[in-house]
Amino acid sequence: MNLGLDNKTALVSASSGGIGLEIALALAKENATVIINGRTEKSVADAIANIKQQFPGAKLKSLVADIGTKEGCEKTISEIPEVDILVNNLGIYEAVGFFEETDESWFRIFEVNIMSGVRLSRHYAKKMIEKGTGRVIFISSESAINPAPEMAHYSATKTMQLAISRSLAELTKGTKVTVNAILPGSTKTEGVAKFIQDIFPELPSPEAERAFVSENRPTSLIQRLINPSEIADFVAFVASEKASAINGAALRVDGGIVRSAF
């Protein structure tokens, strides 16, 4: 399917690995110019080489900036004044008991998961609304509506992203700008694989994944981890003109983990 992204420029925060890298690849395959972001020159260069190896015709630009900080967002905006598609993908998580979560942990995860998207959207979404067209996509999580007890602070930030996304979408009324949130379920990234192995250190990787889904995500209907490409392909669709009637939505790609018809 041709999604019509040939002349679009997309910024995907934290796109040097994980779901962000897959999103960047999916957009590049649709001929969008994709800005690859990471905190180091090496991580960005490695990501660009990875995408080029899979898709030699990819149109890619480098952005070395820690978007989880105010300074990193300012650097981003200075180097890249305008984009057609903004994917707020940056996010961190950790498994820690609620009573062990410190003030510092709460503030740090808020700064990265919330303020990165707020700072970038405050700039780029305003430009899009003035122009009358554009896409803003927040990568939230099924934890936004199905909070994880071992990640209360992470879940709280993901719920907040839904409110921010919807609030921003309200400002797009009458334009061709859309703002949506994507809610992935447990996805097979390197970080998640390590997280699962830490929970089940005695089991080999495939068995640990099955045990995690069975014990920690028992409501999953697909009974497996989601492939990052499955999330990325959906993001590329939502970023396209073919998704022009989808606005202000929280869109689940969770494998059926959330027990809700709505």
N, C-alpha and C positions, 0 to 999 in steps of 0.2 A: 504494500500500500504506500502510495506517495503522499506524505503528510504535508507537503508544500512548505517545507522549512528552508528551502534553498537560499533565500536572501535574508535569513534571520541570524542574529547573533545571540548566543545563549551564554550566560554565566552560571556555572554550577559550583557552588561553594563546596569545599572539601571533596574535590573530584579527582584526587590523586590516588584514591583507593576505595574499596568497598562499593556500596551502592552508588556513590557519587561517580566513580569511574565508569560503572556500567551505564549510568544515565548519560554521561558525556559521550560514550561510545554509541549509544542508541541515537542521540541527537546528531552526532557526526555522520552516522550512516544515512541520515535523512538530509544530508548536505547542509546542515546548519554550521555556521562558524562557532566553535565552542571554545570558551575560555576555561582552561584547566587550572584549577587552584589547589595549592598546597602550601605548607609552611616552609619548605626548603626547595632550593634549586634542584636538588637530586630527585626528590619525590615527584616534582612536576615533570622533569625531564624523563624520568622512568615511565610515568603515566602516558606522556605523549608518545614515547617509543612503543609502549604496549598497544595503544590505539592504532598507531601507524602500521604496526605489524599485522593487526587484524583487518584494518581498513586503510590501505595506503593513500586513498584519495581524501582522507580526513583534513578538514580545514580547522586548524587548532592554533590557539594563542596561549601564551604562558602568563600566569599571574602568581607570583610568589608573595603571599601575604597571610598573616595569621588573622583570619576573619573573626576569630573568637575574641578579638580585642578591638577597642575603639580605634586604636592606631592602625590596625590592619584594615578595618573598614574604610577609614579615611584614605589610606593608600590605594585601596581598590577603586574607590570613587574617583580619585585623582587620576589614576591611570586609565580607567574605563568610565567615561562620563555617562554613557548610555548603552542600554541593551534592549533587545526585543523580548527576551525570555530570561527570567530570574528564577533559578531553582535554589531555594534555601534548604540545602541538604545538610549543612554542618550540624553535628550533634555528638555529644559524649554521653557515656553512661557508665555505671559501675554498680555492682551488687553489694549492698551494705544494708544492715538492719536499720530500721527507722530510729531506734534509740541510740545508734552509733553514728548517725549522720550529724556532722558538725555544721555550725553556721557557715564555715568556710566552704564546705562541700555544697551547701545549698546555693550560696552566692556564686560560686564558680560555675555550676551547671546552669544557673540562670543567665549568667553573663554570656556563656557560649551558646546555649541552645535557644535562648530567647532574643538577647540583644543583637546577636549577629544578624538574624532575620529582620528585626525591627530597623536596625541602622541601614541595611541595604535596601529594604523595601521603602523606607521613608524617602530615599533618594530616587531609586529607579521607578517605583510605582507612580510617583508624582510625575515623572517625565512621561511615562506611558499614558497616563490619564490626559496630560496636556496634548499629547500626540493623538490620542483617541484609540490606541491599539497596543496590545502587549499581553504578556502572560507572567503571572507570579505564582509559583508553586512552592508550598511548604511541605517538606518531608517530615511528617509527624510520625505516629506509631499507633498500633492497635492499643498500646498501653494508655493512650489518651482517653479511651472509654472503657478500658479493661485494665485498671491499674495493677502494676506488679508489686506485691508486698515487699520484695527485696530491692525495689528501685522506686521508692516513693517520690524522691526528688525528681528523678528522670520522668516518671509518669506525670507529675504535676506540670513540668515544662511542656510536655507533649499535649496536655489538655489545654494549656494556655495558648499554644500555637493555633488551635482550632478557633479560639475566640479572636485572636489577632487576624487570622485569615478571613474570617467572616466579616469582621469590622472593616477591614480594608476593602473587601469585595463590595460593601455597601457604598463606598466612595466611587465605584466604577459605573454606577447606574447611567445608562444611556450612551455608554462608550462600547468599544470592542475590546476593552481590557477585561480579563478574567483573573480572579484570585481563588485558588483552591488549595486544599490540603489533601495529601495522600497519606493513608494510614497502612503501612506495611505490617505484616505479621513477622514472626521470627524468621530472619533471612540468613542464608548461608554465606556470611562474609568471614574474613579472617578473624575479625574481632569477636564475632559471635562464636566461631569455632573454638577460640581460646577460652571464652567465657564458659562454654559448655564443658570443655575439657577440665576446667578448674572445678566444676561442680561434680563431674564424674571422672576423677583422675585415674581410677582403676580400670576404666573401660577404653577399648580402642575407639577411634573416631566415629566410625559408622554406628557402632552400638551406643556410644555416648549420645549421639544425635537422636537416635530412636528413643533412648531412655528419657532424654530431655523433653521431647515432644509428648511422650506418653505420660510422664509424671508432672511436668511443669506447664505444658500447653495441651491438656487432655481434650479440650473442646475443639481442637483443630480438626477440620473435616478432611483435609488432604493428608493428615498424619505424616507430614514431612516438613523440613525447612524449605522456605521459598528460595528459588534461585534469584540472585540479584538482577539477572536479565529480565525476569518476569515483572519486576517492579519498574525497571528502566523502560521497557517497551510501553508500559501504561503511561508513564510520565511523558514520554515522547508524544503519545496520542493527545494527552491533556494539553500539551504545549502547542498543539497544532490548530489550524483553522477548523478542522473537522470536529473539534470539541467546543465550538464557539457558544453553544447553549449551556455549557456547564460552568456555573459561576457561583461562588460562595458555598461550595460543597465540601463535605468531608468524605473522601472516597476511599473505601476500604479495599485493600489488596492483602488480606490477612489469612487466606486459606480457610476461612470460616471459623476462626478462633472465637470471635465475638458472637455470642448467642443472642442475636437480634436480627429481626427482619428489616430494621430501619437503619 
